[in-house]
Amino acid sequence: MLARQFAVGFGVAIVFPLLIYYAVSTFSHPPKWNDFHHLVAYNGDTSPEERTAQQTRQMAENAAYDEAQRVFSLRLLCVAAPLGYAAILLGASRWASGFG
């Protein structure tokens, strides 16, 4: 009986959040750093104007990546929170009714 409770607890604590993450990732892909950033080879002969342009482009790429990450995190939260609450309520009701 203790092994069964441990297995159920492990499933809820580890497998359930992973299941939610991969389910959300299936329909809304998480942003990849390489999709937003373009690597530029270092050139020591660049002028200050070119360095400023590169820095501006890097800041814009970082902002776009951060926004995509924020959108994905919000979608993950909107799915995970209700399912987590439901899992807690279901577990509490099973425990209270004597089936746990």
Secondary structure, DSSP 8 states (H G I E B T S, - for coil): -HHHHHHHHHIIIIIHHHHHHHHHHHHS----HHHH-------TT--HHHHHHHHHHHHHHHHHHHHHHHHHHHHHHHHHHHHHHHHHHHHHHHHHHT--
